[in-house]
Amino acid sequence: MKLFNKVNNKTSQEGVSAPSIFAVEDSRMIYTVSITDNISDVFIYDEVLMLLENAEENDEIVFNIASYGGRLDSLLALRSGILSTKATVIGKLVSHACSAGGMLLLCCHNKIVYPNTTFHAHTVSYGSYGKSADIKTQVDFETKQIEKLVYDIYEGFLDAENEIPLLLDGKEFYFDAEETIKRLENQALMREQQQSQAENDFLESLTSEDFDDIIKELTDDELAEELELANEGLKAVKKEQARRKKGHK
């Protein structure tokens, strides 16, 4: 096992240093990124974004999060990197995750919450700029963008009908470790159900010709796996059919 440490000397205009990146080389690469300050200018995360882009499928990237939040544009850049990476991204709440820091945790594929930690959620905002005549148009556009982002990230963690509208209206939410874990579990279950429903909807939309095309693209191993699953499904159907026939006698 080898440990590497990548130190970036970039500093934001606010005086926030770029996060340290530690890498452990074992059977796979495990990278640990320290998000232990305010989330500041996008450019100090260049190396993190490059890491997310180039990591391999078996790699793990761990974000140690202890942040009071910060810039929305940087959060969006990190979120884009997480959405596109091949690696598994793990968010660890090691102290406090507030605002953009909490949203970063929710963007990770897997989450670990340590005892006595705190999650703090409140709404986010862009900075308005430009000519005064254009500011209203800009604000209206950004309000819609923020609303969509908040629902995309918080839905399932916060109740979509009651809590998220309150969040967008300015209410702040504070959760201890136990409550955070419970809400993360609820969100994970919701997303699993959504994924399962999406897969079912996709399969129902396919024609026999579509299935033929998909089967032709499968490798021998994938074809054998699909055949095994089909046989298991057929056995379950026959078992249920036999049970019903027995019940009718």
C-alpha positions in Angstrom: 0.0 0.0 0.0 1.4 3.4 -1.0 0.2 6.8 0.2 0.5 9.9 -2.0 -0.3 13.5 -1.1 -1.1 16.1 -3.7 -0.8 19.7 -2.3 -2.2 22.5 -4.4 -0.9 26.0 -3.7 -3.8 27.8 -5.3 -5.6 30.3 -3.0 -9.0 31.9 -3.7 -9.6 35.6 -3.4 -11.2 34.9 0.0 -8.0 33.3 1.2 -9.3 29.7 1.0 -6.7 27.2 -0.1 -7.3 24.5 -2.6 -8.2 21.2 -1.0 -5.5 18.6 -0.3 -5.8 15.3 -2.2 -4.5 12.1 -0.7 -4.2 8.9 -2.7 -3.8 5.4 -1.4 -2.7 2.8 -4.0 -4.0 -0.7 -3.1 -5.9 -3.1 -5.3 -7.5 0.1 -6.6 -6.9 3.8 -6.1 -8.6 5.5 -3.2 -8.5 9.3 -3.3 -9.4 11.5 -0.3 -10.3 15.1 -0.9 -10.5 17.5 2.0 -13.4 19.9 1.8 -12.7 21.4 5.2 -13.1 25.1 4.5 -15.7 27.3 2.8 -16.5 26.3 -0.8 -14.8 29.1 -2.7 -13.7 30.1 -6.2 -14.1 27.4 -8.9 -10.5 27.5 -10.0 -9.1 26.1 -6.7 -11.0 22.8 -7.5 -9.3 22.3 -10.9 -7.4 19.3 -9.6 -10.4 17.8 -8.0 -12.4 18.2 -11.2 -9.6 16.6 -13.2 -9.5 13.7 -10.7 -13.2 13.1 -11.1 -12.9 13.2 -14.9 -10.0 10.8 -15.1 -10.7 8.3 -12.3 -11.3 4.7 -13.3 -14.4 2.6 -12.7 -12.9 0.7 -9.7 -11.5 3.9 -8.0 -13.0 5.5 -5.0 -13.1 9.3 -4.3 -13.8 10.3 -0.8 -14.9 13.8 0.2 -14.2 14.6 3.8 -16.8 17.3 4.4 -16.5 19.9 7.2 -17.8 23.1 5.5 -20.0 26.0 6.3 -20.9 26.2 2.6 -20.0 28.8 0.0 -20.2 29.5 -3.7 -23.0 27.9 -5.7 -21.0 28.0 -9.0 -18.3 25.8 -7.4 -20.9 23.4 -6.0 -22.3 23.1 -9.5 -18.9 22.4 -11.0 -18.2 19.7 -8.4 -21.7 18.2 -8.9 -21.1 18.0 -12.6 -17.8 16.2 -12.0 -19.6 13.7 -9.7 -22.4 13.1 -12.2 -19.9 12.3 -14.9 -17.2 10.4 -13.1 -16.7 6.6 -13.6 -15.5 6.3 -10.0 -17.6 5.8 -6.9 -17.8 9.0 -4.9 -18.3 8.8 -1.1 -19.2 11.8 1.0 -18.2 11.7 4.7 -19.8 14.1 7.1 -17.0 14.5 9.6 -18.1 17.6 11.4 -20.6 20.1 9.8 -22.2 20.3 6.4 -23.9 23.6 5.9 -25.6 25.0 2.8 -23.4 24.1 -0.2 -21.4 21.8 2.0 -24.6 19.8 2.8 -25.6 19.9 -0.9 -22.2 18.4 -1.9 -22.8 15.6 0.6 -26.2 14.8 -1.0 -24.5 14.8 -4.5 -22.2 11.9 -3.6 -23.1 8.4 -4.6 -22.7 7.0 -1.0 -22.7 8.8 2.3 -21.2 8.2 5.7 -22.3 10.3 8.7 -20.2 10.3 11.9 -21.7 10.8 15.4 -22.3 14.3 16.7 -22.1 15.9 13.3 -24.5 18.5 12.0 -26.4 19.0 8.7 -27.7 22.5 8.0 -29.9 23.3 5.0 -31.0 26.6 3.7 -31.8 28.0 0.3 -29.1 29.2 -2.1 -28.6 32.3 -4.3 -26.7 33.5 -7.3 -25.1 37.0 -7.4 -26.9 39.4 -9.7 -24.9 41.6 -12.0 -25.3 43.7 -15.1 -27.5 46.7 -16.1 -30.4 47.5 -13.8 -32.9 46.9 -16.6 -31.6 43.3 -17.0 -31.5 42.4 -13.3 -35.2 41.4 -13.0 -34.9 39.1 -16.0 -31.7 37.6 -14.5 -33.3 37.1 -11.1 -36.4 35.5 -12.6 -34.3 33.1 -14.5 -32.0 32.3 -11.6 -35.0 31.7 -9.3 -36.3 29.0 -11.6 -32.8 27.5 -11.8 -32.4 27.4 -8.1 -35.8 25.9 -7.5 -35.0 23.1 -9.9 -31.6 22.5 -8.4 -33.0 22.4 -4.9 -35.6 19.8 -5.8 -33.1 17.7 -7.7 -30.7 17.6 -4.7 -33.0 17.7 -1.7 -36.0 15.7 -2.8 -36.4 12.6 -0.6 -34.1 14.1 2.0 -36.6 16.9 2.6 -40.3 16.4 2.1 -41.1 17.7 -1.4 -44.6 18.9 -0.6 -44.0 20.7 2.7 -40.3 21.1 3.6 -38.7 22.1 0.3 -41.2 25.0 -0.3 -40.4 26.3 3.2 -36.7 26.0 2.4 -37.1 28.0 -0.8 -39.1 30.5 1.2 -36.1 31.1 3.6 -36.7 28.5 6.4 -33.5 26.8 7.7 -33.3 23.2 8.8 -30.8 21.7 11.3 -30.4 18.0 11.7 -28.2 15.9 14.1 -26.4 12.8 12.9 -29.2 10.4 13.7 -31.8 12.5 11.8 -29.4 13.0 8.9 -28.9 9.3 8.6 -32.6 8.6 8.6 -33.3 11.2 5.9 -30.4 9.9 3.8 -31.9 6.4 4.0 -35.3 7.7 2.9 -33.7 9.5 0.0 -31.8 6.4 -1.1 -35.0 4.3 -1.0 -36.9 7.0 -3.0 -34.2 7.0 -5.7 -34.1 3.2 -5.9 -37.8 3.2 -6.5 -37.6 5.9 -9.1 -34.8 4.0 -10.9 -36.8 0.8 -10.8 -39.9 2.6 -12.2 -37.8 4.2 -14.9 -36.4 0.8 -15.9 -39.8 -0.8 -16.0 -41.2 2.1 -18.1 -38.3 1.7 -20.5 -38.8 -2.1 -20.8 -42.6 -1.6 -21.4 -41.9 0.9 -24.2 -39.7 -1.5 -26.1 -41.0 -3.5 -29.1 -39.9 -7.0 -30.0 -37.6 -5.5 -32.6 -36.0 -3.4 -29.9 -35.3 -6.5 -27.8 -33.8 -8.3 -30.8 -31.4 -5.3 -31.4 -30.4 -5.3 -27.7 -29.8 -9.0 -27.5 -27.5 -8.8 -30.6 -25.3 -6.3 -28.7 -24.8 -8.6 -25.6 -21.6 -10.4 -25.0 -21.6 -14.2 -24.4 -21.3 -13.6 -20.6 -24.1 -11.1 -20.6 -26.3 -13.3 -22.7 -25.7 -16.2 -20.3 -26.6 -14.0 -17.3 -29.8 -12.8 -19.0 -30.7 -16.4 -19.7 -30.2 -17.4 -16.1 -32.4 -14.5 -14.9 -35.1 -15.5 -17.4 -35.0 -19.1 -16.2 -35.3 -18.0 -12.6 -38.3 -15.9 -13.5 -39.9 -18.8 -15.4 -39.4 -21.0 -12.4 -41.1 -18.5 -10.1 -44.0 -18.2 -12.6 -44.4 -22.0 -12.8 -44.3 -22.3 -9.0 -47.0 -19.7 -8.5 -49.1 -21.3 -11.2 -48.8 -24.7 -9.5 -49.7 -23.1 -6.2 -52.9 -21.6 -7.7 -53.9 -24.9 -9.3 -53.5 -26.7 -6.0 -55.6 -24.1 -4.2 -58.5 -24.6 -6.7 -58.7 -28.4 -6.1 
